[in-house]
Amino acid sequence: MDIFYPTIKRGRLPAMIGVSMIGAILGGIYGALHDQVSYSISEEYFTKVKFHQFSYADFGLHPRIFAAEVGFLASAGIGMIVAWFLARLGLTEIPEPPRRACTVAAFSIVFLTAIIVGAGGLLVGILRTSSGDLQAWEVWQRALELTNLRGFVIVAHLHDASYLGGLLGLVAAAIYVRKNVKRYVTSTL
Protein backbone atom coordinates (compact mmCIF):
# COMPACT_ATOMS: atom_id res chain seq x y z
CA MET A 1 0.00 0.00 0.00
CA ASP A 2 1.40 3.38 -1.01
CA ILE A 3 -0.17 6.04 1.20
CA PHE A 4 0.96 8.93 -1.00
CA TYR A 5 -0.30 7.41 -4.24
CA PRO A 6 -2.97 4.93 -3.26
CA THR A 7 -3.99 2.13 -5.51
CA ILE A 8 -7.07 0.16 -4.74
CA LYS A 9 -7.85 -3.23 -6.15
CA ARG A 10 -11.17 -3.02 -7.94
CA GLY A 11 -12.50 -6.00 -6.00
CA ARG A 12 -11.90 -4.21 -2.67
CA LEU A 13 -13.78 -1.05 -3.59
CA PRO A 14 -17.34 -2.30 -2.85
CA ALA A 15 -16.29 -3.50 0.61
CA MET A 16 -14.47 -0.21 1.28
CA ILE A 17 -17.54 1.78 0.27
CA GLY A 18 -19.71 -0.47 2.45
CA VAL A 19 -17.46 0.00 5.47
CA SER A 20 -17.44 3.76 4.85
CA MET A 21 -21.24 3.91 4.69
CA ILE A 22 -21.53 1.95 7.93
CA GLY A 23 -19.03 4.39 9.48
CA ALA A 24 -21.11 7.33 8.24
CA ILE A 25 -24.32 5.95 9.71
CA LEU A 26 -22.74 5.03 13.05
CA GLY A 27 -20.93 8.38 13.21
CA GLY A 28 -24.18 10.18 12.47
CA ILE A 29 -26.07 8.32 15.18
CA TYR A 30 -23.28 9.09 17.64
CA GLY A 31 -23.41 12.78 16.67
CA ALA A 32 -27.19 12.96 17.00
CA LEU A 33 -27.07 11.47 20.50
CA HIS A 34 -24.03 13.57 21.46
CA ASP A 35 -25.81 16.76 20.47
CA GLN A 36 -28.85 15.83 22.52
CA VAL A 37 -26.60 15.84 25.58
CA SER A 38 -24.97 19.08 24.43
CA TYR A 39 -28.32 20.74 23.77
CA SER A 40 -29.46 19.84 27.29
CA ILE A 41 -26.44 21.65 28.72
CA SER A 42 -26.49 24.70 26.44
CA GLU A 43 -29.26 25.48 23.99
CA GLU A 44 -27.37 28.66 23.12
CA TYR A 45 -24.43 26.70 21.73
CA PHE A 46 -26.86 25.62 19.04
CA THR A 47 -29.15 28.63 18.69
CA LYS A 48 -26.24 31.09 18.55
CA VAL A 49 -23.64 29.02 16.65
CA LYS A 50 -24.46 25.56 15.29
CA PHE A 51 -27.91 26.36 13.88
CA HIS A 52 -26.37 29.18 11.86
CA GLN A 53 -23.61 26.90 10.56
CA PHE A 54 -26.18 24.32 9.45
CA SER A 55 -28.95 26.72 8.40
CA TYR A 56 -29.18 24.97 5.02
CA ALA A 57 -30.56 21.90 6.83
CA ASP A 58 -33.22 23.72 8.87
CA PHE A 59 -36.62 22.35 7.92
CA GLY A 60 -38.44 24.20 10.70
CA LEU A 61 -38.60 21.24 13.06
CA HIS A 62 -38.36 21.49 16.85
CA PRO A 63 -34.95 22.86 17.94
CA ARG A 64 -34.07 19.62 19.73
CA ILE A 65 -34.71 17.65 16.53
CA PHE A 66 -32.65 20.20 14.59
CA ALA A 67 -29.84 19.70 17.14
CA ALA A 68 -29.95 15.95 16.45
CA GLU A 69 -29.89 16.66 12.73
CA VAL A 70 -26.87 18.96 13.16
CA GLY A 71 -25.08 16.26 15.16
CA PHE A 72 -25.88 13.64 12.56
CA LEU A 73 -24.65 15.78 9.67
CA ALA A 74 -21.48 16.90 11.46
CA SER A 75 -20.48 13.42 12.58
CA ALA A 76 -21.59 11.33 9.61
CA GLY A 77 -18.88 12.81 7.42
CA ILE A 78 -16.27 12.21 10.07
CA GLY A 79 -17.49 8.64 10.58
CA MET A 80 -17.25 8.02 6.84
CA ILE A 81 -13.69 9.38 6.65
CA VAL A 82 -12.58 7.37 9.70
CA ALA A 83 -14.08 4.18 8.25
CA TRP A 84 -12.50 4.87 4.84
CA PHE A 85 -9.06 5.16 6.46
CA LEU A 86 -9.60 1.93 8.37
CA ALA A 87 -10.71 0.18 5.18
CA ARG A 88 -7.74 1.67 3.35
CA LEU A 89 -5.38 0.33 6.03
CA GLY A 90 -6.52 -3.19 5.18
CA LEU A 91 -9.68 -3.82 7.17
CA THR A 92 -11.46 -4.98 4.01
CA GLU A 93 -8.61 -7.39 3.14
CA ILE A 94 -9.10 -9.44 6.29
CA PRO A 95 -10.97 -12.60 5.31
CA GLU A 96 -14.40 -13.47 6.67
CA PRO A 97 -15.35 -14.30 9.44
CA PRO A 98 -12.58 -12.40 11.32
CA ARG A 99 -13.27 -9.26 9.23
CA ARG A 100 -16.66 -8.77 10.83
CA ALA A 101 -15.26 -9.06 14.36
CA CYS A 102 -12.34 -6.77 13.50
CA THR A 103 -14.71 -4.20 11.99
CA VAL A 104 -16.93 -4.20 15.08
CA ALA A 105 -13.88 -3.94 17.34
CA ALA A 106 -12.29 -1.12 15.29
CA PHE A 107 -15.52 0.91 15.28
CA SER A 108 -15.95 0.24 19.01
CA ILE A 109 -12.43 1.53 19.68
CA VAL A 110 -13.21 4.79 17.88
CA PHE A 111 -16.64 5.11 19.52
CA LEU A 112 -15.48 4.38 23.08
CA THR A 113 -12.41 6.60 22.78
CA ALA A 114 -14.57 9.49 21.56
CA ILE A 115 -16.99 8.95 24.47
CA ILE A 116 -14.25 8.72 27.10
CA VAL A 117 -12.25 11.71 25.86
CA GLY A 118 -15.49 13.67 25.32
CA ALA A 119 -16.55 12.90 28.90
CA GLY A 120 -13.13 14.12 30.00
CA GLY A 121 -13.77 17.36 28.09
CA LEU A 122 -17.14 17.68 29.79
CA LEU A 123 -15.48 17.23 33.18
CA VAL A 124 -12.76 19.76 32.29
CA GLY A 125 -15.44 22.22 31.21
CA ILE A 126 -17.35 21.75 34.46
CA LEU A 127 -14.22 22.11 36.58
CA ARG A 128 -12.84 25.12 34.67
CA THR A 129 -16.15 26.96 34.96
CA SER A 130 -16.96 26.01 38.55
CA SER A 131 -15.10 29.01 39.95
CA GLY A 132 -17.31 31.34 37.95
CA ASP A 133 -14.28 33.07 36.42
CA LEU A 134 -15.20 33.11 32.75
CA GLN A 135 -13.38 36.31 31.89
CA ALA A 136 -11.53 34.65 28.99
CA TRP A 137 -14.90 33.91 27.38
CA GLU A 138 -16.45 37.37 27.78
CA VAL A 139 -15.71 38.24 24.15
CA TRP A 140 -17.89 35.30 23.11
CA GLN A 141 -20.54 36.32 25.60
CA ARG A 142 -20.75 39.85 24.19
CA ALA A 143 -20.48 38.84 20.54
CA LEU A 144 -23.16 36.15 20.77
CA GLU A 145 -25.25 37.82 23.51
CA LEU A 146 -25.09 34.68 25.65
CA THR A 147 -27.20 34.42 28.79
CA ASN A 148 -25.73 31.08 29.99
CA LEU A 149 -22.01 31.48 29.41
CA ARG A 150 -21.06 28.60 31.71
CA GLY A 151 -23.18 26.09 29.80
CA PHE A 152 -21.79 27.38 26.50
CA VAL A 153 -18.20 26.95 27.72
CA ILE A 154 -18.88 23.45 29.05
CA VAL A 155 -20.34 22.37 25.70
CA ALA A 156 -17.43 23.95 23.83
CA HIS A 157 -15.04 21.81 25.89
CA LEU A 158 -17.21 18.73 25.33
CA HIS A 159 -17.28 19.21 21.56
CA ASP A 160 -13.55 19.92 21.24
CA ALA A 161 -12.67 16.90 23.35
CA SER A 162 -15.06 14.68 21.38
CA TYR A 163 -13.34 15.55 18.11
CA LEU A 164 -9.97 14.89 19.76
CA GLY A 165 -11.36 11.58 21.03
CA GLY A 166 -12.44 10.65 17.51
CA LEU A 167 -8.93 11.35 16.23
CA LEU A 168 -7.28 9.38 19.04
CA GLY A 169 -9.79 6.58 18.47
CA LEU A 170 -8.85 6.52 14.78
CA VAL A 171 -5.17 6.17 15.67
CA ALA A 172 -5.89 3.35 18.15
CA ALA A 173 -8.22 1.59 15.70
CA ALA A 174 -5.65 1.96 12.91
CA ILE A 175 -3.05 0.22 15.06
CA TYR A 176 -5.57 -2.52 15.85
CA VAL A 177 -6.47 -2.98 12.17
CA ARG A 178 -2.83 -3.16 11.05
CA LYS A 179 -2.09 -5.82 13.69
CA ASN A 180 -5.04 -7.86 12.45
CA VAL A 181 -4.05 -7.41 8.81
CA LYS A 182 -0.62 -8.85 9.66
CA ARG A 183 -2.31 -11.67 11.53
CA TYR A 184 -4.91 -12.69 8.94
CA VAL A 185 -3.65 -11.56 5.55
CA THR A 186 -0.90 -13.71 4.10
CA SER A 187 -0.27 -11.68 0.95
CA THR A 188 1.60 -8.36 0.93
CA LEU A 189 -0.47 -5.20 0.83
Protein Blocks (a to p, Z undefined) as FASTA:
>chain_A
ZZklccddfklmmmmmmmmmmmmmmmmmmmmmmmmmmmmmommlmmmmmmmmmmmmmgoi
afklmmmmmmmmmmmmmmmmmmmmmmmnommmpccfklmmmmmmmmmmmmmmmmmmmmmm
mmmmmmmmmnopaklmmmmmmmnopablmlmmmmmmmmmmmmmmmmmmmmmmmmmmmmmm
mmmmmbdZZ
